[in-house]
Amino acid sequence: MIPAAPVLTEPSETAHALAGLALSVRLDDLPAAVVAQAKRILRDTVGVMLGGAALPEIRNLAAIAPGLAAGGASLFGTGTRAAAHMAALVNGTGGVSLELDEGNQFAVNHPGVHIIPALWALAEEEGASGAALLEALVAGYEIAVRVGAATKLRGPVHPFGTHTIIGTAVGAARLLGFDAALTARSIELAAGLPIASSQMAANSGASVRNLFTGFTNHNGLLAAKLARAGFCGEPGALETVFGRILGERFGIAVEARIEDFYLTRNYFKIYACSRWNHAPIEAARDLRAAHGLTPAMIDRVVVHTYDPATRLGGGRVANAYAAKHSIPFNVAAQLMHGSNDVGVYNEAVVHDPALVDLVARVTVREDPALTALLPGVRAARVEIGLRDGRVVSAQSDTPIGGFDNPLPEADLRAKFRRLAALTLAEPAIDALEADLARIESLDRIGPV
C-alpha cells in the first residue's frame, strides 16, 4: 500500500546545529560593518554576473533556458526570464566565467557567486524583499565558509561545485521561511547533491568548470524545494561526502550564535584569474618595476608558493581560459605586458611565441613555510635569475583586494560599473547601483 506521507530520515546532529546557527541570523541584529560588507559582496557579484552574460556560451545558454524551464526569474544581461533554478544555473555560470568573482580564503572557495545567483532568482520568484535577500545571503555565506573550512578536499578535487552548496541551500531555506527541522533536511539533502568537481577542468581550459558553479546554485536552490516536497538526505552526508568522498576529512564545531563573521574577511578580485595567482603576480610586478625587467633579461623564474596553489604550476597553456589557472602564464604575462586584466586572456596573447617562451622559463615549487601560513596569509615569493648572473627576488604576503589589503570603495564601484557596462547602458547601471545601495529598504527584488 502506498504510504500517505513521505518516509523521512532524521538529519544528523551536525545538520541540526548548522540549521540552528543559520536561523540565528537576523538582519536587525547584524553589526553595521557586516551589512555593509554583504552589500559590497552583493554588488560585486551582480557585476560579475552582468559581465559574464556577455560571453557567447552564456548568451547561448540563456537563449535555451526558458525552453528548459520557463518562469519569471531574470537572466542577467538579457531581456529574458526562466524558472528560478534555471536562472540560478545561467547566472551562476556567467558570474564565475570571467574569474573576477569574490572569494573567501577561509572557505578555500568563492561563496558569493555560489550563493547569490540562486538567492536572487528565488527572491524574484517568491516576491521577497531586499532585507530578506540580505539576511539569507549572510546566513548562507557564513554556513558555507564554516563547512568549507571544515573540509580538506582531496588533491584532484576542484573546490567549485563542492561544499558551498550547503550555503546555497541554507540561503534558499531562509528565503522560503523554513523552520529548523526543514532547514536541517535541506542541508543534509544538499550534501548529497554536489558534483564530481575536477581541478584539471580548470587547468585544461574546459568551461565545464564554470558549470560547477552554475550547478551549485541550481542544485542548492532545488535542495530546499525538494526537502519541502518530502525528499530527505542521507544521515551524516556532510561527514561522508566532504570527509570521505570529495574530501579527506571533515571536522566542524558549530557555535550557537555567530560572533565572528567570515564575510568581513573575504577578498575582491581585480586580476581576472584564480586568486592563487595573485601573490605571484604582485611579486613579479614589483620586480619588474624595481629592476626595469624585460623578457630578454630573464633566464629563469622560480615561484615559491603554498599548497594547494601549486596545483596551478602547469606551464603548457591550452587556451585563454586555461591561462587563468596557470601561475607560469600569469607571472609571464605580468613580466611581459604589465597586466593581468581581462584583455590579457585571449588566444593571441596565450599563443604569442615570445610569451610561450617566457612561460617555459617559469617553474612553481611549494614552500612549506608559506603553506604553514594558511589560511590567514596567502603569500608567494618570486625569484628571477637574470642573464647577467644576478638573482632578484620579492615576496607578496597580502595581495590587493583582501581584508588585509582592501580595495578602496571607489575601485570596487569602478569594477562594478565596468563589468555591468558589458551588457547594460549607463542609465540602467546608475539605477541598478542606486537600488543595490538601498537594497535593504526595497519591498521586492523583482523590480530591480
C-alpha positions in Angstrom: 0.0 0.0 0.0 1.3 3.4 -0.9 2.1 5.5 2.2 0.1 8.6 2.9 3.2 10.7 3.7 6.9 10.6 2.6 9.2 8.3 4.6 11.9 10.6 6.1 15.3 10.1 7.7 16.4 12.1 10.7 19.2 14.6 9.9 22.5 14.4 11.8 23.3 16.5 14.8 25.7 18.5 12.6 22.9 19.4 10.2 20.6 20.4 13.1 23.4 22.5 14.6 24.1 24.3 11.3 20.3 24.9 10.8 20.1 26.5 14.2 23.1 28.7 13.5 21.6 29.8 10.2 18.3 30.7 11.8 20.1 32.8 14.4 21.0 35.4 11.8 18.7 38.4 11.9 19.3 41.4 9.8 18.3 43.8 12.6 20.9 42.3 14.9 23.8 42.4 12.5 26.6 44.8 13.0 26.6 47.7 10.5 30.0 46.6 9.1 28.6 43.1 8.3 25.6 44.6 6.5 27.8 47.0 4.6 30.2 44.1 3.5 27.2 41.9 2.5 26.1 44.7 0.2 29.5 45.1 -1.3 29.6 41.3 -2.0 26.1 41.5 -3.5 27.1 44.4 -5.7 30.3 42.8 -6.8 28.6 39.5 -7.7 25.8 41.3 -9.6 28.6 43.0 -11.6 30.4 39.8 -12.5 27.0 38.2 -13.5 26.3 41.0 -15.8 29.8 41.0 -17.3 29.8 37.2 -17.7 26.5 37.4 -19.5 28.3 38.9 -22.5 30.2 35.7 -23.2 29.0 33.7 -26.2 28.4 30.5 -24.3 26.4 32.3 -21.6 24.3 34.0 -24.2 23.7 30.7 -25.8 22.8 29.1 -22.5 20.4 32.0 -21.7 18.7 31.6 -25.1 17.8 28.0 -24.4 17.0 28.4 -20.7 13.3 29.4 -21.0 12.6 26.4 -23.1 14.2 24.1 -20.4 12.3 25.7 -17.5 10.0 28.7 -18.1 9.5 31.2 -15.2 9.9 34.7 -14.0 13.5 35.0 -12.8 15.9 37.3 -14.6 18.6 36.0 -16.9 21.2 38.7 -16.2 22.2 40.9 -19.1 19.3 39.7 -21.3 15.7 40.6 -21.7 14.6 37.0 -21.0 13.4 35.1 -17.9 13.3 31.5 -16.8 12.4 29.4 -13.7 14.5 30.3 -10.6 16.6 27.2 -10.6 17.4 27.7 -14.3 18.2 31.3 -13.8 20.5 30.3 -10.9 22.3 27.9 -13.3 22.7 30.5 -16.1 23.6 33.5 -13.9 25.9 31.4 -11.6 27.8 30.1 -14.6 28.1 33.5 -16.1 29.2 35.0 -12.8 32.3 32.8 -12.5 33.3 32.8 -16.1 35.4 36.0 -16.1 37.3 34.9 -12.9 36.6 38.2 -11.2 34.2 36.9 -8.5 34.9 37.5 -4.9 36.2 34.7 -2.6 37.0 33.7 0.9 40.3 32.1 1.7 38.9 30.5 4.9 36.4 28.6 2.8 39.0 27.9 0.1 36.2 28.8 -2.2 34.0 31.6 -3.6 30.8 31.8 -1.6 29.3 34.8 -3.2 29.0 33.5 -6.7 27.9 30.1 -5.5 25.0 31.5 -3.4 23.8 34.9 -4.7 22.7 33.8 -8.2 20.3 31.3 -6.6 19.1 33.6 -3.9 18.5 36.5 -6.3 16.4 34.2 -8.6 14.5 32.7 -5.7 13.8 36.2 -4.3 12.4 37.3 -7.6 10.2 34.2 -7.8 9.0 34.4 -4.2 8.4 38.2 -4.3 10.9 38.6 -1.4 12.2 41.9 0.0 15.7 43.2 -0.2 16.0 42.8 3.5 15.1 39.1 3.3 17.7 38.6 0.5 20.4 40.2 2.6 19.5 38.1 5.6 19.6 34.9 3.5 22.9 35.9 2.0 24.6 36.5 5.3 23.2 33.2 6.7 24.2 31.2 3.7 27.6 32.8 3.3 28.5 32.1 7.0 27.4 28.5 6.8 29.2 27.9 3.5 32.5 29.2 4.9 32.2 27.1 8.1 31.6 23.9 6.0 34.4 24.8 3.7 36.8 25.5 6.5 35.9 22.1 8.0 36.7 20.2 4.7 40.1 19.1 3.5 39.4 18.4 -0.2 41.3 15.6 -2.0 44.0 16.8 -4.3 42.2 16.1 -7.6 39.0 17.9 -6.5 38.3 21.5 -7.5 36.7 23.4 -4.7 33.9 24.7 -7.0 30.8 22.6 -7.1 31.5 21.1 -3.6 30.8 22.3 -0.1 29.3 25.8 -0.9 26.1 24.0 -1.9 25.3 23.9 1.8 25.3 27.7 2.0 23.2 27.9 -1.1 20.6 25.5 0.4 20.6 27.4 3.7 20.0 30.7 2.0 17.2 29.2 0.0 15.7 27.8 3.1 15.8 31.2 4.8 14.0 32.8 1.8 11.4 30.1 1.8 10.7 30.6 5.6 11.7 27.1 6.7 11.9 26.2 10.4 14.9 24.5 11.9 13.8 20.9 11.1 13.2 21.6 7.4 16.4 23.7 7.2 18.3 20.7 8.6 16.7 18.4 6.0 17.7 20.9 3.2 21.3 20.9 4.5 21.5 17.1 4.5 19.8 16.8 1.1 22.2 19.4 -0.4 25.2 17.4 1.0 24.2 14.6 -1.3 23.9 16.9 -4.4 27.4 18.3 -5.2 29.0 17.2 -8.4 32.3 15.5 -9.4 34.5 18.5 -9.5 37.9 18.1 -11.2 40.8 20.5 -10.7 42.0 19.6 -14.2 38.9 21.0 -15.8 40.2 24.5 -15.0 43.8 23.7 -15.7 43.0 22.3 -19.1 40.8 25.2 -20.1 37.5 23.3 -20.0 34.4 25.6 -19.4 32.6 22.7 -17.7 34.4 24.2 -14.6 32.2 27.2 -14.8 29.1 25.0 -14.8 30.3 23.6 -11.5 29.3 27.0 -10.0 26.1 27.1 -12.0 25.0 23.7 -10.8 25.9 24.6 -7.2 23.3 27.4 -7.5 20.9 25.2 -9.3 21.2 22.1 -7.0 21.4 24.1 -3.8 18.2 26.0 -4.6 16.4 22.8 -5.6 17.7 21.1 -2.4 15.5 23.3 -0.3 12.5 22.9 -2.6 13.0 19.1 -2.7 13.2 18.9 1.1 9.9 20.8 1.2 8.5 18.2 -1.3 9.3 15.4 1.1 12.7 14.2 -0.1 15.4 13.5 2.5 19.2 13.2 2.7 21.5 10.5 3.9 22.0 11.0 7.7 25.6 12.0 8.1 26.0 13.0 4.5 28.2 16.0 5.4 30.8 13.7 7.0 30.5 11.1 4.3 30.6 13.3 1.2 33.0 16.0 2.4 35.0 13.8 4.8 35.5 10.7 2.7 34.4 11.1 -0.9 35.3 14.6 -2.0 37.4 15.3 1.0 40.0 13.5 3.1 38.5 14.7 6.4 35.6 16.8 7.8 35.6 18.3 11.3 33.3 21.1 12.4 32.4 22.6 15.7 29.2 24.6 15.3 28.8 27.6 17.6 25.3 28.5 19.0 25.5 32.1 17.5 27.7 33.8 15.0 30.0 36.3 16.7 32.9 36.1 14.2 31.7 36.9 10.7 33.8 35.4 7.9 32.0 37.6 5.4 34.1 40.5 6.6 37.3 38.6 5.8 36.7 38.0 2.2 38.6 39.3 -0.9 37.6 41.0 -4.1 39.5 40.4 -7.3 40.9 42.9 -9.8 43.1 40.3 -11.6 41.0 38.2 -13.9 42.4 34.8 -12.8 42.5 32.4 -9.9 43.3 34.0 -6.6 46.2 31.5 -6.2 47.9 33.6 -8.9 47.6 36.9 -7.3 50.6 36.9 -4.9 53.0 35.7 -7.6 51.6 38.4 -9.9 52.3 41.1 -7.4 55.8 39.9 -6.6 56.6 39.7 -10.3 55.1 43.2 -10.8 57.3 44.6 -8.0 60.5 43.0 -9.5 59.6 44.3 -13.0 59.2 47.8 -11.6 62.2 47.8 -9.3 64.7 46.4 -11.9 63.3 47.5 -15.2 63.0 43.9 -16.3 62.3 42.9 -19.8 61.8 39.3 -21.0 65.2 39.4 -22.8 66.9 40.0 -19.5 65.4 36.9 -17.8 67.0 33.5 -17.7 64.6 31.7 -15.3 61.9 32.3 -12.8 61.1 30.3 -9.8 57.8 30.9 -7.9 57.7 29.6 -4.3 54.1 29.3 -3.1 51.8 27.3 -0.9 49.9 24.1 -1.3 47.3 24.0 -2.9 48.3 26.9 -5.2 51.0 24.5 -6.6 48.1 22.9 -8.5 48.4 25.8 -10.9 52.0 25.0 -11.8 51.5 23.9 -15.3 53.4 25.7 -18.0 51.6 24.4 -21.0 48.6 26.5 -21.6 45.9 25.1 -23.9 43.7 28.2 -24.3 42.8 31.6 -22.9 40.7 30.0 -20.1 43.4 27.7 -19.0 45.7 30.7 -18.8 43.6 31.9 -15.9 44.7 28.8 -14.0 48.4 28.8 -14.7 50.9 30.6 -12.4 53.7 30.4 -15.0 51.4 32.2 -17.5 50.2 34.8 -15.1 53.7 35.6 -13.9 55.0 35.8 -17.5 52.1 38.0 -18.6 52.8 40.4 -15.8 56.5 40.5 -16.7 55.9 40.9 -20.4 52.7 43.0 -20.5 52.4 44.5 -17.0 48.8 43.4 -16.8 46.5 40.6 -15.7 43.3 42.3 -16.7 40.6 40.6 -18.8 42.3 41.7 -22.1 45.4 39.5 -21.5 43.4 36.3 -21.6 42.9 35.9 -25.3 44.2 33.4 -27.8 46.6 35.8 -29.5 48.4 36.6 -26.2 48.3 33.0 -25.0 49.9 31.7 -28.2 52.3 34.5 -28.8 55.7 32.7 -29.3 57.6 35.2 -27.1 55.2 34.7 -24.2 55.2 30.9 -24.6 58.9 31.0 -24.4 58.8 33.1 -21.2 56.2 30.8 -19.7 58.5 27.8 -20.3 61.1 29.5 -18.1 58.8 29.7 -15.1 58.7 26.8 -12.5 56.5 26.6 -9.4 57.5 25.0 -6.1 55.9 24.6 -2.8 57.5 26.4 0.2 56.3 24.6 3.3 56.9 27.7 5.3 54.3 29.5 3.1 51.9 26.6 3.3 52.1 26.9 7.1 50.8 30.4 7.0 47.4 29.3 5.6 44.6 30.2 5.8 45.2 33.7 7.1 48.1 34.5 4.8 48.4 33.5 1.1 51.9 34.5 0.2 54.3 33.8 -2.7 57.9 34.6 -3.4 59.3 35.1 -6.9 63.0 34.6 -7.7 64.3 35.7 -11.1 67.7 34.6 -12.4 68.9 37.2 -14.9 71.1 36.5 -17.9 73.8 38.7 -16.3 74.1 36.3 -13.4 72.1 38.3 -10.8 69.2 36.8 -8.9 66.5 39.2 -7.7 63.5 38.2 -5.5 60.4 39.7 -4.0 57.6 38.3 -1.8 53.9 39.3 -1.7 52.1 38.5 1.6 48.9 40.4 1.2 47.7 40.8 -2.4 45.4 43.6 -3.1 41.7 43.1 -2.6 41.8 41.0 0.6 40.6 42.1 4.0 44.2 42.7 5.0 44.8 44.9 1.9 41.4 46.1 0.8 40.4 47.7 -2.4 39.2 51.3 -2.0 35.4 51.7 -2.4 36.0 53.8 -5.5 37.8 50.9 -7.1 35.1 48.4 -6.2 32.5 50.7 -7.7 34.5 51.2 -10.8 34.9 47.5 -11.2 31.1 47.0 -10.9 30.3 49.7 -13.4 33.0 48.4 -15.9 31.6 44.9 -15.8 27.9 46.0 -15.9 28.6 48.1 -18.9 29.3 44.9 -20.9 25.6 44.3 -21.0 23.8 47.4 -19.7 23.5 51.0 -20.8 24.8 53.7 -18.4 21.3 54.9 -17.2 20.4 51.3 -16.3 23.7 51.0 -14.4 23.0 54.2 -12.5 19.6 52.9 -11.5 20.9 49.4 -10.5 23.7 50.8 -8.5 21.3 53.1 -6.6 18.9 50.1 -5.9 21.8 47.9 -4.7 22.9 50.7 -2.3 19.5 50.7 -0.6 18.7 47.1 -1.1 17.6 46.5 2.5 14.8 49.1 2.1 13.2 47.5 -1.1 9.9 45.8 -0.7 10.6 43.4 -3.5 13.7 42.4 -5.5 11.7 41.8 -8.7 11.6 45.5 -9.9 15.4 45.8 -9.6 
